Amino acid sequence: MPATVTRSCEAPAKGQESASPTSLRLVQLTDPHLFRDPEGCLLGMPTRAGFEAVLALALERSRPHALVVTGDLVHDESLAGYRVLRERLDATGLPWFCVAGNHDRWSLMRQVLGARALGPIELRELGHWRLVFLDSRLPGETGGRLSAEQLRALDKRLAEGRAPTLILLHHHPALIGCHWLDGMGVENGAELIALAQRHPEVRAILFGHIHQAFSAQLDGLSLLGAPATSVQFLPHSPTFALDHKPPGYRELCLHDTGDFDTRILRLARYPSAPCFAAQGY
Ligand SMILES: [Fe+2]
């Protein structure tokens, strides 16, 4: 079962103002749901316009050192969708990394994104920090699960170093208070959280999938969800509902002390409003 936690609002964190010269800014983008068609829409919203606008905002406001994209990269299982994503990310000139979501087709994603498509468990270094990427998908399912092999490998990799660490995956490992989404998280999310808590160097678990900001604290371990670059789901809603808040992203400022600050930044408005009356997708 996913773990039960208490969420907080999306208010910051101190933000980049507290960054030291050696701090690194990491931007989390998630759930772009791109299409082959440049005008392709999810619930009436053109997702390519949303992704490009959020990426531009992140580059301007956060001046990141690296980008991560936590799944649901492409909605229509098209090579063209992944190619557009790669073009846009390559054009930033920054290091970038992706994990797969339940809407992704791994074979296409790997074909186009190459070694930047990460899974089932892979570790990358970013300055003094470690980033551990997990593939949480269950084939054919909306929800996710981590295998025993992944959890064993994670335990082993974490024990190999003491650098401050972030774990990144698509599905949420804890209940977030949206009943319709809470059945679609990591089935054994409580095991992931318990494992992370045995390794105090793990500072946070970051995820996508929920299309909304989320933040909770568990004895020094942060659980952090981010708004999608596409449509937003309404927090605390028992059934499917869209939120009027515009698309956005999460910024993390990783200090060399092992502490971090984080905040959510959003567009001023949807590039083109989705159909807010939609009851599912
Ligand atoms: Fe999604």
Residues whose N, C-alpha, C, O or C-beta is under 5 A from the ligand:
A	BS01	LIG	D31 D72 H209
